[in-house]
Amino acid sequence: MSQQNPSGWCSDPRHVRPSRRDFLYVGLIGGLGLTMGDFLKQKAMGAQVVNDAHGAKSKEGQAKSVIHIFLPGGCAQHESWDPKPNAPIEYRGPLGTVKTNLEGEYFGESMQHCSKIADKITVIRSMTHGEAAHERGTHNMFTGYKPSPALSYPSFGSIVSHELGVRNDLPPYVCIPGQPNEFAGSGYLSSAYGPFSLGTDPAQKGFTVRDLRMPAGLDDERFARRKNMLQAVDAHFKAVEKSDALSSMDEFYQRAYAMISSKKAREAFNLDTEPDALKAQYGANTAGMRMLMARRLVESGVRFVSMTYGGWDHHAGIQNAFKKGMPDFDMAFAALIKDLEQRGMLDSTLVMVSSEFGRTPKINKDAGRDHWPRVFSTVLAGGGIKKGLIYGSSDSTGGEPASDAVSVEDFAATLYHQIGIDPDKRLIAPGNRPIDIVRSGKVIKELLA
């Protein structure tokens, strides 16, 4: 936690105390739908500059966008991607299996739709790390780093935002419905690289993104006048103070103005334009509408979309929990993959499904499974990843990797490589410390098409 100075404001360079002039700015921009939170976010960007210690530039990747689907709580591998039908009942659990369209491969019985698109995805059955606590496991799967008390690491989305920037007037990194945890944020990077959050669930009736609406009574002409007024004030202070922070604020507000004024940017968030028939394919529910929104956003130019679905911490009653929660995910995920493929977007969109860890190989006394980070499953699809691949394996009871163990670092390095970011590149953290985007991770070449 950052230390506070005597005035009560954090001395961390990411937290900047506003001056009276700052409040003048906020007064001017309030009518534009921009908030004090937005303003302080940009002040932070002006206060902390992140550099590339190697001086290298990101190269063009196979993937243009990423959709990260996170299943919070720790999704059981046995009931999903890695069933053990031949194991004793206390290991294989209460659910059956469904045959996939890959020879000799099965998924859990609740994954009827995913079984039919197995030839379009890669399932990694040998993910492993050593963190059995929710917070620490979540940190691993959002940052590619083990937690450290000395440094707050940026999420995958924030690194992508920092390295690749804005496209089509849209925020580079969006969370659906909102930032799911503290590890999905910008870490040691400026908060300017944190996620844009929808704020409300796209599955809700009448869903809109509040911050993209033009304030009531403000037409395009008045909007332009207020923008020009702010530019005039900005120019005055720059002439007086020669402030680098004000220069960086200019860029931020240009982006904000572009989003508010651009019909194309606002329409990216408008699910009402999607045909009812397609909504039905995804499912008119939380999983379906969140994944459909994710597809709309990457199609419009968002580089990294992070969405969560459900709760998978099934210490008890895993049979009923999966029967209730998995069918909606199953239907929506299969629809997403097929939709991306039909639109010619699958090869340029990397889709990944992860959870903080897996579950114990043996069913417990409450008919559930407990935390188990030693082996679990993740999924990759599109974005230059092989199709129809089962990579790695767990042992006969689903308790340990049996072949081709995949570390968090290797998983992260492969993700970055596919979107054109060098995982070995270094950024400068507070204290002028050079930090690898991924430490000691290697790209898993066997996954690449």
HUHUWO-V339450 format. One record per residue. N is the residue number from 1. RES is the residue in one letter. SS is DSSP state (H for helix, E for strand, - for the rest). OMEGA is omega in whole degrees, -180 to 180 (999 if undefined). Layout:
N_RES_SS_OMEGA ; N_RES_SS_OMEGA
//
This chain:
1_M_-_-178 ; 2_S_-_175 ; 3_Q_-_179 ; 4_Q_E_176 ; 5_N_-_-174 ; 6_P_-_-179 ; 7_S_-_178 ; 8_G_-_178 ; 9_W_-_-177 ; 10_C_E_175 ; 11_S_-_174 ; 12_D_-_-178 ; 13_P_-_178 ; 14_R_-_-178 ; 15_H_-_-172 ; 16_V_-_180 ; 17_R_-_-179 ; 18_P_-_175 ; 19_S_-_177 ; 20_R_H_177 ; 21_R_H_178 ; 22_D_H_-179 ; 23_F_H_173 ; 24_L_H_177 ; 25_Y_H_-178 ; 26_V_H_176 ; 27_G_H_-180 ; 28_L_H_-175 ; 29_I_H_-177 ; 30_G_H_180 ; 31_G_H_178 ; 32_L_H_179 ; 33_G_-_178 ; 34_L_-_-172 ; 35_T_-_175 ; 36_M_H_178 ; 37_G_H_177 ; 38_D_H_-177 ; 39_F_H_-180 ; 40_L_H_176 ; 41_K_H_-179 ; 42_Q_H_174 ; 43_K_H_177 ; 44_A_H_-180 ; 45_M_H_178 ; 46_G_H_-175 ; 47_A_H_-175 ; 48_Q_-_179 ; 49_V_-_-179 ; 50_V_-_-176 ; 51_N_-_175 ; 52_D_E_-176 ; 53_A_-_-179 ; 54_H_-_-178 ; 55_G_-_-178 ; 56_A_-_176 ; 57_K_-_177 ; 58_S_-_178 ; 59_K_-_178 ; 60_E_-_-178 ; 61_G_-_176 ; 62_Q_-_180 ; 63_A_-_175 ; 64_K_-_-178 ; 65_S_E_178 ; 66_V_E_169 ; 67_I_E_179 ; 68_H_E_178 ; 69_I_E_-176 ; 70_F_E_180 ; 71_L_-_-172 ; 72_P_-_178 ; 73_G_-_-179 ; 74_G_-_-176 ; 75_C_-_-178 ; 76_A_-_180 ; 77_Q_-_-177 ; 78_H_-_-177 ; 79_E_-_-177 ; 80_S_-_-169 ; 81_W_-_-172 ; 82_D_-_-179 ; 83_P_-_-179 ; 84_K_-_-174 ; 85_P_-_-178 ; 86_N_-_179 ; 87_A_-_174 ; 88_P_-_-173 ; 89_I_H_-178 ; 90_E_H_176 ; 91_Y_H_-176 ; 92_R_H_175 ; 93_G_-_-172 ; 94_P_-_-176 ; 95_L_-_178 ; 96_G_-_-177 ; 97_T_E_172 ; 98_V_E_-180 ; 99_K_E_177 ; 100_T_-_176 ; 101_N_-_170 ; 102_L_-_-176 ; 103_E_-_174 ; 104_G_-_-177 ; 105_E_-_-177 ; 106_Y_E_169 ; 107_F_E_176 ; 108_G_E_-171 ; 109_E_-_-180 ; 110_S_-_-174 ; 111_M_-_-177 ; 112_Q_-_-179 ; 113_H_-_180 ; 114_C_H_179 ; 115_S_H_-178 ; 116_K_H_176 ; 117_I_H_180 ; 118_A_H_179 ; 119_D_H_-180 ; 120_K_H_-173 ; 121_I_E_171 ; 122_T_E_176 ; 123_V_E_175 ; 124_I_E_-177 ; 125_R_E_-173 ; 126_S_E_173 ; 127_M_E_-179 ; 128_T_-_167 ; 129_H_-_-172 ; 130_G_-_-173 ; 131_E_-_-177 ; 132_A_-_177 ; 133_A_-_-176 ; 134_H_H_-175 ; 135_E_H_-177 ; 136_R_H_177 ; 137_G_H_177 ; 138_T_H_177 ; 139_H_H_179 ; 140_N_H_-170 ; 141_M_H_175 ; 142_F_H_-175 ; 143_T_H_-173 ; 144_G_-_-179 ; 145_Y_-_168 ; 146_K_-_-179 ; 147_P_-_178 ; 148_S_E_176 ; 149_P_-_-175 ; 150_A_-_-172 ; 151_L_E_175 ; 152_S_-_-175 ; 153_Y_-_177 ; 154_P_-_177 ; 155_S_-_175 ; 156_F_H_-177 ; 157_G_H_180 ; 158_S_H_175 ; 159_I_H_178 ; 160_V_H_178 ; 161_S_H_-180 ; 162_H_H_-173 ; 163_E_H_-172 ; 164_L_H_172 ; 165_G_-_-173 ; 166_V_-_174 ; 167_R_E_176 ; 168_N_-_177 ; 169_D_-_-179 ; 170_L_E_177 ; 171_P_-_-179 ; 172_P_-_-171 ; 173_Y_E_-178 ; 174_V_E_174 ; 175_C_E_178 ; 176_I_E_-4 ; 177_P_-_179 ; 178_G_-_179 ; 179_Q_-_-170 ; 180_P_-_-177 ; 181_N_-_-177 ; 182_E_H_-177 ; 183_F_H_175 ; 184_A_H_-177 ; 185_G_-_-170 ; 186_S_-_176 ; 187_G_-_-178 ; 188_Y_-_174 ; 189_L_-_174 ; 190_S_-_177 ; 191_S_H_175 ; 192_A_H_180 ; 193_Y_H_175 ; 194_G_-_-175 ; 195_P_-_165 ; 196_F_E_-176 ; 197_S_E_179 ; 198_L_-_178 ; 199_G_-_177 ; 200_T_-_-176 ; 201_D_-_179 ; 202_P_-_177 ; 203_A_-_-180 ; 204_Q_-_178 ; 205_K_-_180 ; 206_G_-_-178 ; 207_F_-_170 ; 208_T_-_175 ; 209_V_-_-172 ; 210_R_H_-171 ; 211_D_H_178 ; 212_L_H_179 ; 213_R_-_172 ; 214_M_-_-179 ; 215_P_-_-179 ; 216_A_-_177 ; 217_G_-_-179 ; 218_L_-_179 ; 219_D_-_-175 ; 220_D_H_-178 ; 221_E_H_178 ; 222_R_H_177 ; 223_F_H_-179 ; 224_A_H_179 ; 225_R_H_-179 ; 226_R_H_177 ; 227_K_H_-180 ; 228_N_H_179 ; 229_M_H_178 ; 230_L_H_178 ; 231_Q_H_179 ; 232_A_H_178 ; 233_V_H_179 ; 234_D_H_-179 ; 235_A_H_179 ; 236_H_H_-178 ; 237_F_H_177 ; 238_K_H_179 ; 239_A_H_-179 ; 240_V_H_-169 ; 241_E_H_-177 ; 242_K_-_-170 ; 243_S_-_173 ; 244_D_H_-179 ; 245_A_H_179 ; 246_L_H_178 ; 247_S_H_-180 ; 248_S_H_177 ; 249_M_H_179 ; 250_D_H_-178 ; 251_E_H_-180 ; 252_F_H_-177 ; 253_Y_H_173 ; 254_Q_H_178 ; 255_R_H_-180 ; 256_A_H_178 ; 257_Y_H_-178 ; 258_A_H_180 ; 259_M_H_-177 ; 260_I_H_-174 ; 261_S_H_-176 ; 262_S_-_178 ; 263_K_H_-180 ; 264_K_H_180 ; 265_A_H_-180 ; 266_R_H_-178 ; 267_E_H_178 ; 268_A_-_-177 ; 269_F_-_-174 ; 270_N_-_180 ; 271_L_H_-177 ; 272_D_H_-179 ; 273_T_H_179 ; 274_E_-_180 ; 275_P_-_179 ; 276_D_H_-179 ; 277_A_H_179 ; 278_L_H_176 ; 279_K_H_179 ; 280_A_H_178 ; 281_Q_H_177 ; 282_Y_H_-174 ; 283_G_-_-179 ; 284_A_-_-176 ; 285_N_-_-176 ; 286_T_H_-179 ; 287_A_H_-176 ; 288_G_H_-176 ; 289_M_H_176 ; 290_R_H_180 ; 291_M_H_175 ; 292_L_H_176 ; 293_M_H_178 ; 294_A_H_179 ; 295_R_H_179 ; 296_R_H_-175 ; 297_L_H_179 ; 298_V_H_177 ; 299_E_H_-178 ; 300_S_H_177 ; 301_G_-_176 ; 302_V_-_-175 ; 303_R_-_-176 ; 304_F_E_176 ; 305_V_E_176 ; 306_S_E_178 ; 307_M_E_177 ; 308_T_E_175 ; 309_Y_-_169 ; 310_G_-_175 ; 311_G_-_-167 ; 312_W_-_-179 ; 313_D_-_-168 ; 314_H_-_176 ; 315_H_-_-179 ; 316_A_E_173 ; 317_G_-_-175 ; 318_I_H_-180 ; 319_Q_H_-179 ; 320_N_H_-180 ; 321_A_H_179 ; 322_F_H_179 ; 323_K_H_179 ; 324_K_H_-171 ; 325_G_H_-173 ; 326_M_H_-176 ; 327_P_H_179 ; 328_D_H_176 ; 329_F_H_-178 ; 330_D_H_-179 ; 331_M_H_-176 ; 332_A_H_-178 ; 333_F_H_178 ; 334_A_H_179 ; 335_A_H_178 ; 336_L_H_-179 ; 337_I_H_180 ; 338_K_H_180 ; 339_D_H_178 ; 340_L_H_-180 ; 341_E_H_-179 ; 342_Q_H_179 ; 343_R_-_-178 ; 344_G_-_-175 ; 345_M_-_-173 ; 346_L_H_-179 ; 347_D_H_-179 ; 348_S_H_179 ; 349_T_E_177 ; 350_L_E_178 ; 351_V_E_176 ; 352_M_E_177 ; 353_V_E_180 ; 354_S_E_175 ; 355_S_-_-173 ; 356_E_-_176 ; 357_F_-_177 ; 358_G_E_-178 ; 359_R_E_-177 ; 360_T_-_-179 ; 361_P_-_-177 ; 362_K_-_176 ; 363_I_-_-178 ; 364_N_-_-175 ; 365_K_-_180 ; 366_D_-_180 ; 367_A_E_176 ; 368_G_-_178 ; 369_R_-_-178 ; 370_D_-_-176 ; 371_H_E_-178 ; 372_W_E_-179 ; 373_P_-_-172 ; 374_R_-_175 ; 375_V_-_176 ; 376_F_E_-173 ; 377_S_E_169 ; 378_T_E_-178 ; 379_V_E_171 ; 380_L_E_177 ; 381_A_E_177 ; 382_G_-_175 ; 383_G_-_179 ; 384_G_-_177 ; 385_I_E_179 ; 386_K_-_178 ; 387_K_-_176 ; 388_G_-_-177 ; 389_L_E_166 ; 390_I_E_-175 ; 391_Y_E_-180 ; 392_G_-_180 ; 393_S_E_170 ; 394_S_E_-179 ; 395_D_-_-170 ; 396_S_-_178 ; 397_T_-_179 ; 398_G_-_-176 ; 399_G_-_-178 ; 400_E_-_172 ; 401_P_E_176 ; 402_A_E_178 ; 403_S_E_173 ; 404_D_-_178 ; 405_A_-_-179 ; 406_V_E_179 ; 407_S_-_175 ; 408_V_H_-179 ; 409_E_H_178 ; 410_D_H_178 ; 411_F_H_-179 ; 412_A_H_-180 ; 413_A_H_179 ; 414_T_H_177 ; 415_L_H_-177 ; 416_Y_H_179 ; 417_H_H_-176 ; 418_Q_H_178 ; 419_I_-_172 ; 420_G_-_177 ; 421_I_-_179 ; 422_D_-_-178 ; 423_P_-_179 ; 424_D_-_179 ; 425_K_-_180 ; 426_R_E_173 ; 427_L_E_-179 ; 428_I_E_178 ; 429_A_E_177 ; 430_P_-_-175 ; 431_G_-_179 ; 432_N_-_-179 ; 433_R_E_174 ; 434_P_E_-177 ; 435_I_E_175 ; 436_D_E_173 ; 437_I_-_171 ; 438_V_-_-180 ; 439_R_-_174 ; 440_S_-_175 ; 441_G_-_177 ; 442_K_-_177 ; 443_V_-_-179 ; 444_I_-_-173 ; 445_K_H_-178 ; 446_E_H_179 ; 447_L_H_-171 ; 448_L_E_-179 ; 449_A_-_999
//
